[in-house]
Amino acid sequence: MTISLQNIGRRFNRDWIFRGIDYTFSGDNSYAILGPNGSGKSTLLQVINGSLAPSTGKLGYNFNGVVIEVSDVFQHLSLAAPYLELIEEFTLSEVIDFHFKFKPYKAGFGRAEIVELLGMQSSRNKMIRYFSSGMKQRLKLALAFCADTPLLMLDEPTSNLDTQGLDWYLSLVEKYAANRLTIICSNQEHEYNFCRERLCIADYK
């Protein structure tokens, strides 16, 4: 998977959040988008994944030599982010079943394997509204990592996780982020210290 950014910018009213980004995300490399809170990291991620249109510039997507239209990019990516909502009225099992109607499982995974990975066997029939913030975050991460997509996007992946949850997240990275393009938005080094490339949003103000 390759994503090319040509003179990408996004503004809110008259104020530019970022502009002049010429950058390429390619192959199965890992990238960190860095900057303090409120700097525009999440906005850039949403522009890259096609959920926000850039105010200026052009995006290009290519997968195995085939040009992908921006309207179809969602089929090739998995995303975990604090602003993504889970359906509170669903049980854990129902959320997993619903999610994987739209994304294929990675090889060797199904609903039971994801529940086991989460360590939530006793909560598989519990409604999401009764989950703690940490349980919800672990679920978002598991859904993203265990989907068979060439592009993995993570925004503040360890928000609401304790030390044990951080170790669990890093184990997911080691096992399931290989051979896919990974982009992480973060200002916490422990979330992205394995990333080979860094893009600092402050360089494009």
Sequence and secondary structure as in RCSB ss.txt:
>XXXX:A:sequence
MTISLQNIGRRFNRDWIFRGIDYTFSGDNSYAILGPNGSGKSTLLQVINGSLAPSTGKLGYNFNGVVIEVSDVFQ
HLSLAAPYLELIEEFTLSEVIDFHFKFKPYKAGFGRAEIVELLGMQSSRNKMIRYFSSGMKQRLKLALAFCADTP
LLMLDEPTSNLDTQGLDWYLSLVEKYAANRLTIICSNQEHEYNFCRERLCIADYK
>XXXX:A:secstr
 EEEEEEEEEEETTEEEEEEEEEEEETT EEEEE  TTSSHHHHHHHHTTSS  SEEEEEEEETTEEE GGGGGG
GEEEE TT    TTSBHHHHHHHHTTTS B TT  HHHHHHHHT GGGTTSBGGGS HHHHHHHHHHHHHTB  S
EEEEESTTTT  HHHHHHHHHHHHHHSTTSEEEEEES HHHHTT SEEEEGGGG 
